[in-house]
Structure formats: C-alpha cells, structure tokens
Amino acid sequence: MEKSLSRRTLLGIAAALPVSAALSACGSSGPSQGGGGATYWYLSGQPQEGVRAGAVDAFNKANPDTQIKDTTFQNDAYKTKIKTALGAGQAPTIIWGWGGGTLRSYVEADQVEDLTSWFDENSEVKDRLLPASFGAATVDGKIYAMPCENVQPIVLFYNQEVFDRVGVQPPESWDDIMALVPKFNDEGIAPFSLGGQSRWTNMMWLEFLFDRIGGPEVFQAVIEGEKDAWSHPDALTALTRVQDLVKADGFVKGFSSIAADTNADQALLYTGRAAMMLHGAWSYGIQKADGGDFVPSGKLGFMNFPPVDGGKGDPGNGVGNPAQYLSISSKASAEEKEIAKDFFANGVLQDEEVKKWIGNGSVPVRLGTEKLLAASDSADFLQLTYDIASNAKTFQQSWDQALSPTAAETLLDNIAKLFQLSISPQQFASNLNAVIGT
C-alpha cells in the first residue's frame, strides 16, 4: 500500500487468480447484479481475507433479501482489474481501496459517489471511527469513501533469535543498520528480506529515509506540486543512502524476483534466513498465522524506523496506511447504492469484525477499542502500532496512494530501477520531477 497529506494520526487528532467463481460475471456484466444484490471486490490473502469475508457473510445472513456478492484478487492484480473495470463502467458496487491520490482520480472521473451528506445524516457512523482516518477519504473537502479495517504503519521487524545468535542488538540509527549488514552477511544471513518484485515494498525504504533525513516537508512539496521537489538535497541524500544499502548487500540475494503477494519475504524472516524486514503492520498477522511458534515464542521483534544521524525528521513520525477505504460506484443502481450504504452503517467494523482484526494483530480504526487491545495476546505489538499512530507528529500516507495513479506508476517503475542500481539518484529525481502535478 497503501497516499497524501502529512497528518497526525489516530488519537493524535482525537496473478492473481480470483478465488471466487464470480469473476467472469463481475467482469462482464458490470456493477448491476440484479436480484436484489450488490457486488464487492477486495484483496485476497489470509488472515485479512477471512475477516473481510466474515463481515460480508454476517451482513448477508442478517439481510437475506439484499445480498452482497464478493470477489477477491491478489494485490497487484486488483489494482489493474479495478482500474480497467472503472474505465469500462463495469466497477463493482463497493470499491475497496487506499484513498488518497487514487480516490481523487476516481472523483475527478465521476466514478464514485459523494458520501458527505450521507455521513452528515448518519453522524453516528462517522463518530465511531478514528477522526484521522477521514483524511485520505476526503477530496476537496468532501468525503468519498468509508474508512474501514485498520491502521497500518510501516514497521521494522526483526528476528530476535537471529540477533541473539549473532550477538548483536537491534539498530538504533541508520549507522547501526549499515554496521549490522556485514555482520549478518558474514554468518550467511541476509540482513534484510525484501519482496522487491512488487516494487511498493522498496518504496517503504524511501518513505522513511525521506522523512528521517529531510522531515515530512520534503515529500509534502511533491504532493503540493512544487517544481523539482524530488531534487531537494535531502531527497538526493535519501536516494543515495538506499543505494548504499543495496551496494553493501543489505538485501537478500535475488530480491528483485521475490513477490510480496506470495509472502516469500515474510518466510525469509521467520525461518531465520533474513534478520530484518521493513513491512506493513499487516505482516504481524501473516507471521502469526504462517510462522509456527515464531510469534508465540517471542522471536519476532518490532520497532519504528530508527533516526538518521543529523536528520531533520522526528524519529516518532510514521508512514503507511491510516485506514483502508470503501467507495460506492456512481454507476451502480439506486438499489445497489442503498445496499452498500446499509453495509457501511451496519456491516463494517461491527463488534465481531473488530475482535477479529485485533486477534490478527491489528488496530482497527474504530474508537473505543483500548481494553480489547490491552487484553489481546498480541498486546505488545498492538501497543507499538497504537503508539506510532497516536504519537506521530505526522503520519504520511504511502506514496503510491498519495500520488495520482500516473505519477505513482512512474514512481514505482523508477524505484525498481533505483534498487537495481540501473539509474542514479539524480536520474530518479529527474524522472519523477517530470510527473509532478500529473
């Protein structure tokens, strides 16, 4: 993921094979299903998929005459499929997304409903959600999406067992990171796991380095369309630092051919073949589900990204996804739109779904969950997530969602080249400067 304005978060402001046989129907018949139903596409992959499907199932059982038909896709395939479907006027009734720049493109093309008045009329729905979650749902002062699911800061994960075996401590600075690289390589352990084929995984490194070196203002200048913002001296320093890490063999060999959708990057960490991994908070749930006794036995360590010596950014700042978002297709029928709104009011983040997110090691974007978080067997990780989100002076939405789809694709293409050392920091900046404001 998932991105846009720098913001204080949470309480701080208060492929792809579809697993549903319905794919061909969704793709060919457009948003209308007939028979009193609505359609909903979202991401596959456990444990998140199970929670999403459970919310739909519960709603369908409570509303037998107004069913929601769901279809799942892997991450990268979904991005392509939803873009194509929207362009063809064949989007599902309910559109899952990350908000930000992509949502803005939907709004500008008149593809999603304005929900501002609906939220005004259903204030109890809005009032139960974390206020900061609405930033990436809002375009020019109007709300076009329902915040849902959980807050997902990017976290530095590490394998405590591997650290103990090598006799080293978790990094407290960028210099520590660079000093750890040869120590792990000497032991035949990759310093960092990385699913680099997916590109957005590489992006997380730049998001933190830009922030820690230059502060949130550096990327904010890009968002605001400032000419040549990518050529800011601190931006070039950050781009150089990440290439320094690549050149030092900081990442697992062959990282450019590892896809995040397969969770192979996660497996490298919990099997001890990699010492560390920078990834979204959702990684915790994957490792808990797939890693055997790795998480229960306390071998998984986690922390916010450390500071860079001499950097201007606050080391408490966060990056990632302030929530996930559900929009309603403007091409859906009146009946389908009403079903979607009923789902937003009575099907999203109900008590059972909230408990499942917390059980998976996530902090839901619903207010009033503190006691449930504290009682969870993942309380330590949930507290870290909660602290990052609530204490960060700024919580930068993931870049590929903050930017327009056009600029985001250029960003991801050039990030892949940057990590492959096929372009220089200056070339990266020049290529990205060319799409500022697009």
C-alpha positions, -999 to +999 in steps of 0.1 A: +000+000+000-010+016+006-011+083-001-013+121+006-013+146+033+011+145+062-011+141+093-013+134+129-029+101+134-054+081+154-060+097+188-034+123+180-062+141+161-088+129+187-018-132-108-039-130-095-064-157-097-097-147-081-108-172-055-145-166-064-161-181-094-180-148-098-151-132-115-163-136-151-197-124-141-183-093-124-161-086-153-187-089-180-220-077-165-208-045-148-220-033-115-255-045-118-262-080-105-300-079-104-320-100-079-315-075-051-277-077-047-246-057-048-210-066-057-178-060-037-142-067-047-114-068-022-079-083-016-072-119-011-046-133+013-050-145+049-056-136+076-072-103+062-093-120+036-111-141+062-121-110+082-134-092+051-153-123+040-167-127+075-181-092+076-199-099+042-212-132+054-226-117+086-243-089+066-258-114+041-272-136+069-288-105+085-302-093+052-313-123+031-331-102+006-302-079-002-271-099-007-235-087-013-216-109-038-178-107-030-148-115-053-112-115-042-079-106-060-042-105-052-029-071-045-012-062-078-039-078-099-066-060-081-050-026-089-051-034-126-086-050-126-103-022-107-088+004-129-100-014-161-134-020-146-139+016-136-128+028-171-153+005-187-182+014-165-182-021-150-170-015-115-184-034-085-209-016-063-184-014-034-149-004-044-121-013-019-091+009-019-065+030-001-079+065-006-056+094-014-045+101-050-062+071-065-095+081-049-090+117-062-087+102-097-120+084-093-137+116-081-123+136-110-137+110-134-171+110-116-168+073-108-177+073-071-205+087-050-202+118-028-209+105+007-206+138+025-244+143+030-248+106+039-222+109+067-239+141+079-272+123+081-256+092+097-232+110+121-232+080+145-213+061+117-187+088+114-184+094+151-174+058+158-143+060+136-109+075+142-110+111+130-076+109+112-089+081+091-110+105+071-081+125+056-074+101+028-112+096+022-116+133+016-112+152-017-116+190-018-135+190+014-159+162+005-160+126+017-160+099-010-151+068+010-159+050+042-128+043+063-126+007+073-104-021+087-072-009+105-044+015+107-012+001+092+021+018+100+052+005+084+073-013+110+109-026+112+105-063+121+135-084+132+142-120+142+153-119+178+167-154+177+190-145+148+201-113+166+209-134+197+228-160+177+250-134+160+254-114+193+241-080+181+214-056+191+185-041+171+196-009+153+191+025+170+202+046+140+209+043+103+246+039+110+237+009+132+218-006+102+248-002+079+271-017+106+249-047+110+249-056+073+284-072+072+279-090+105+248-108+092+263-114+058+294-130+074+271-155+091+253-163+058+221-145+069+205-119+046+204-086+066+170-076+051+143-096+035+126-078+006+099-088-019+113-063-045+094-076-075+063-059-060+081-025-061+059-009-034+079-029-009+110-010-019+091+023-016+088+019+021+125+024+025+124+057+007+093+069+026+113+065+059+146+078+046+130+109+031+112+116+064+141+108+087+166+128+067+146+158+055+114+157+075+078+153+061+082+186+042+103+170+015+076+147+002+048+172+010+065+195-015+059+168-041+022+165-031+018+202-034+032+202-069+064+222-061+087+223-092+117+199-090+107+188-055+123+154-060+157+172-064+157+186-029+192+179-014+177+158+013+158+138-012+190+131-032+207+121+001+179+096+009+181+081-026+219+078-022+216+061+012+192+034-001+216+026-030+244+025-004+225-003+014+219-022-019+256-019-028+265-032+007+244-064+000+219-053+026+191-072+009+186-108+003+201-121-030+176-121-058+152-096-040+141-082-074+125-116-083+107-121-049+070-111-050+053-099-018+020-115-028+034-150-022+046-140+013+081-154+005+096-122+020+078-130+053+090-166+053+126-155+050+123-136+083+105-162+104+127-191+091+158-171+101+172-167+066+169-129+070+175-109+101+152-079+095+123-067+072+107-034+067+070-041+061+034-030+069+018-038+103-003-065+085+029-085+083+025-094+120-007-113+113+009-132+084+038-142+105+015-152+134-006-173+110+022-189+090+053-188+112+045-217+135+058-208+170+078-178+158+054-152+171+041-170+202+076-178+214+086-142+213+111-145+185+096-117+164+109-082+173+094-049+161+101-012+162+096+021+145+123+030+119+153+044+136+166+080+131+193+090+107+222+109+123+219+146+116+184+141+100+157+167+104+128+143+107+112+134+141+120+097+148+085+093+161+069+100+127+051+072+109+044+062+074+019+038+060-019+035+056-041+054+080-070+031+071-085+012+041-114+027+022-147+017+007-164+038-020-196+033-040-196+032-077-216+061-092-227+037-120-244+013-096-282+012-095-301+031-068-309-002-051-272-013-051-262+020-036-287+016-008-273-019+000-238-005+001-248+023+025-266-002+047-234-023+047-214+008+057-237+016+085-245-019+098-219-043+083-185-025+086-164-027+118-191-044+138-181-059+171-172-094+157-151-079+129-133-056+154-124-086+175-110-105+145-088-076+134-074-074+169-070-111+170-049-108+139-026-083+155-042-051+140-055-019+155-090-012+140-100+023+130-129+022+154-129+042+185-132+027+220-111-005+215-084+002+241-095-025+265-097-051+237-062-042+225-048-045+260-064-079+265-051-093+233-023-119+231-007-095+206-009-066+231+028-057+228+026-053+190-008-036+191+007-011+216+035-003+192+011+002+164-011+023+186+018+044+199+032+050+164-002+061+151-012+082+181+021+098+189+034+106+154+036+143+146+030+133+110+017+100+096+025+101+059+002+081+037+020+056+015+033+074-016+018+052-043-016+060-028-009+097-021+001+104-057-021+102-088-021+068-105+000+082-133+027+096-110+025+065-088+033+042-117+063+063-127+074+063-091+072+025-087+089+019-121+118+042-111+120+028-076+126-007-091+154+007-112+169+026-083+171-006-063+185-025-092+212+003-095+203+009-131+196+046-126+213+072-104+196+092-077+198+122-100+181+103-128+154+091-104+148+127-093+147+140-129+122+112-140+099+119-111+101+157-114+086+152-149+054+139-135+049+163-105+013+175-106+001+150-132 
